[in-house]
């Protein structure tokens, strides 16, 4: 059995789980409502947030995608390994005539697909909302970059959570580690960036200064959320934070390869 066929089976199993009854409304509320609100020509938006095109709406709404979709990835994957390990099913699965590296990849494909498919469908619906409200649609390049970046972001969080699940002794510690990492990257990264800027002698009283923006751009390379925003900024000519597209792309590749290799090595050496 290939990684894709086994991953497809895992994805269908995860998408039919009871937790999806919580994840679907969560995703719909954040993705669709944000697209509706941000595409309103009469919306009272912050002065630094300018909405002139469909991609501007998509770019601005990614803040809500980061919050809801990455949380969904954690909720779907927190027991991806630990549940089978505690029930003894993992020992049976690993004893099957299938390479452990293939099994690790199938775990990733299945759990990633279970969160990416709903997000992709809701993003397609949001395009209809944007077209209805603004009478504008993103270009094929913008749509491709947005879809690819979102898929990679969810891939990275799925990898992180599966790694946590493989190391955890029980389900509680698995989700605790996953939520802890999620909180660091989503809620606390700005604090770490500010502290780093202060250590380098960059004043933090003005977060819009050139020096702080450059520090922030470099720090973002060490965060999945930050690399996600670097990728989304590629089609925007008016945003330049000092990080070249090549560096942003290299960071995305490393965030995809390194956790995957760690997961494969962990599954290969795991003793159920």
C-alpha positions in Angstrom: 0.0 0.0 0.0 1.4 3.4 -1.0 1.6 6.4 1.3 -1.1 8.2 -0.7 -3.7 5.4 -0.5 -3.1 4.9 3.2 -3.1 8.6 3.7 -6.5 8.9 1.9 -7.9 6.3 4.2 -6.6 8.2 7.3 -8.0 11.5 5.9 -11.5 10.0 5.4 -11.4 8.6 8.9 -10.3 12.0 10.4 -12.9 14.0 8.4 -15.7 11.8 9.7 -14.6 12.2 13.4 -16.7 14.0 15.9 -14.2 16.8 16.3 -15.0 18.0 12.8 -18.3 19.2 14.1 -16.4 21.9 16.0 -13.7 22.5 13.4 -16.0 23.2 10.4 -18.0 25.9 12.2 -14.8 27.4 13.6 -13.2 27.6 10.1 -16.4 28.9 8.4 -16.9 31.6 11.0 -13.3 32.9 10.7 -12.7 32.5 7.0 -16.1 33.5 5.5 -17.0 36.2 8.0 -13.6 37.8 7.6 -13.9 37.8 3.8 -17.3 39.4 4.1 -16.3 42.1 6.5 -13.0 43.0 4.9 -14.5 43.2 1.4 -17.1 45.7 2.6 -16.4 49.1 0.9 -17.9 50.9 3.8 -15.9 48.9 6.5 -14.2 51.0 9.1 -10.7 49.6 8.8 -7.4 50.7 10.5 -5.5 53.4 8.6 -2.6 51.1 7.7 -4.9 48.5 6.2 -5.8 49.4 2.7 -8.2 47.2 0.7 -8.0 48.0 -3.0 -8.2 44.5 -4.6 -9.4 41.0 -4.1 -5.9 39.9 -3.1 -5.8 42.6 -0.5 -8.8 41.0 1.2 -7.3 37.6 1.0 -4.0 38.9 2.4 -5.7 40.7 5.3 -8.0 37.7 6.1 -5.0 35.4 6.5 -4.7 36.6 10.1 -8.0 34.8 10.8 -6.8 31.7 8.8 -3.6 31.6 11.0 -5.8 31.6 14.1 -8.5 29.1 13.1 -6.9 26.8 10.6 -3.7 26.1 12.5 -5.8 25.5 15.6 -7.8 23.0 13.5 -4.5 21.3 12.5 -3.6 20.8 16.1 -7.1 19.5 17.1 -7.0 17.0 14.2 -3.5 15.7 14.7 -3.0 15.7 18.5 -3.7 12.0 18.8 -2.4 11.0 15.4 0.2 8.7 17.0 -0.5 8.7 20.7 -4.0 7.3 20.5 -2.9 4.2 18.6 0.1 3.8 20.8 -1.9 3.8 24.0 -4.5 1.4 22.6 -1.9 -1.0 21.3 -3.1 -0.5 17.7 0.2 1.1 16.7 2.1 -2.1 17.4 -0.1 -3.9 15.0 0.2 -1.2 12.3 4.0 -1.0 12.6 4.2 -4.8 12.3 2.5 -4.8 8.9 4.5 -5.3 5.7 4.9 -1.6 5.0 7.9 0.6 5.4 7.8 2.8 8.5 8.8 5.8 6.4 5.8 5.2 4.1 3.6 4.9 7.2 5.0 8.2 8.6 4.3 10.0 5.2 0.8 8.5 5.2 0.1 9.9 8.6 1.2 13.3 7.4 -0.9 13.1 4.2 -4.0 11.9 6.0 -4.0 14.5 8.8 -2.9 17.3 6.6 -5.6 16.6 4.1 -8.3 16.5 6.8 -7.6 20.2 7.6 -6.5 21.4 4.2 -9.6 20.2 2.3 -12.1 22.2 4.5 -9.9 25.3 4.4 -9.6 25.0 0.6 -13.3 24.7 0.1 -14.1 27.6 2.4 -11.4 29.7 0.6 -13.1 29.0 -2.7 -16.5 30.1 -1.2 -14.8 33.2 0.1 -13.7 34.1 -3.5 -17.4 34.2 -4.4 -18.0 36.5 -1.5 -15.1 38.8 -2.5 -16.3 38.9 -6.1 -19.9 39.7 -5.0 -18.7 42.5 -2.7 -15.8 44.0 -4.7 -16.5 42.8 -8.2 -12.9 41.6 -8.4 -11.0 38.4 -8.3 -7.3 37.6 -7.7 -5.0 36.7 -10.5 -4.0 33.1 -11.1 -0.5 33.9 -9.7 -2.0 35.4 -6.6 -4.4 32.5 -6.1 -1.7 30.0 -6.6 0.6 31.6 -4.1 -2.2 32.0 -1.5 -3.3 28.4 -1.9 0.3 27.0 -1.8 1.3 29.1 1.2 -1.8 28.1 3.1 -1.3 24.4 2.3 2.4 24.7 3.5 1.3 26.4 6.8 -1.1 23.7 7.6 1.6 21.1 6.6 4.0 22.6 9.1 1.6 22.6 12.0 0.5 19.1 11.2 4.1 17.9 11.3 4.8 19.7 14.6 1.7 18.2 16.2 2.4 14.7 14.9 5.9 14.9 16.3 4.5 16.0 19.6 2.0 13.1 19.5 4.8 10.6 18.8 6.7 11.7 21.8 3.8 12.2 24.2 3.1 9.5 26.9 -0.6 10.3 26.9 -3.2 12.3 25.0 -3.2 15.1 27.5 0.5 15.8 27.2 0.2 15.6 23.4 -2.4 18.3 23.0 -0.6 20.4 25.8 2.6 20.4 23.8 0.8 21.1 20.5 -1.2 24.0 22.0 1.9 25.3 23.7 3.8 25.5 20.4 0.8 27.0 18.7 0.6 29.7 21.4 4.3 30.6 21.0 4.1 31.0 17.3 0.6 32.6 17.2 0.3 34.7 20.3 3.8 35.2 21.8 6.1 35.5 18.8 5.6 39.3 18.8 6.9 39.4 22.3 10.0 37.3 21.4 10.6 39.6 18.4 10.4 42.7 20.6 12.8 41.2 23.1 15.2 40.2 20.3 15.0 43.7 18.9 15.8 45.2 22.3 18.8 42.9 22.7 20.2 44.2 19.4 19.7 47.8 20.5 16.7 48.5 18.3 14.1 50.7 19.9 10.7 49.1 20.4 8.8 52.3 21.0 8.1 52.5 17.3 7.2 49.2 15.7 7.0 50.8 12.3 10.7 51.8 12.2 12.9 50.4 9.5 15.3 48.8 11.9 12.5 47.0 13.8 10.8 45.8 10.6 14.1 44.3 9.4 14.5 42.4 12.8 10.9 41.3 12.6 11.4 40.0 9.0 14.4 37.9 10.1 12.6 36.6 13.2 9.7 35.6 11.0 11.9 33.1 9.2 12.0 31.0 12.4 8.3 30.9 12.7 5.8 29.0 10.4 3.4 31.9 10.6 6.2 34.3 9.7 7.3 32.3 6.7 3.6 32.1 5.7 3.4 35.9 5.6 6.7 36.1 3.7 5.2 33.9 1.0 2.0 35.8 0.9 3.9 39.1 0.4 5.6 37.8 -2.8 2.9 39.3 -5.2 2.8 42.6 -3.3 5.1 45.2 -4.8 4.5 47.8 -2.0 5.8 45.5 0.8 9.6 45.0 1.1 10.9 44.0 4.6 14.4 43.2 3.4 14.0 39.4 2.9 14.4 38.3 -0.7 12.0 35.8 -2.2 14.8 33.3 -2.5 15.4 33.4 1.3 11.6 33.1 2.0 11.3 30.2 -0.4 14.4 28.5 1.2 12.9 28.9 4.6 9.6 27.3 3.4 11.6 24.3 2.0 13.5 23.8 5.2 10.3 24.1 7.3 8.8 21.3 5.1 11.8 19.0 5.0 13.3 19.1 8.5 10.2 18.3 10.5 9.2 15.6 8.0 12.6 13.9 8.4 12.4 14.1 12.2 8.9 12.5 12.0 10.2 9.7 9.8 13.2 9.0 12.0 10.9 9.1 15.1 8.5 6.5 13.6 11.4 4.3 12.3 12.9 4.2 15.8 9.7 4.0 17.8 9.1 1.1 20.1 5.3 0.7 20.5 
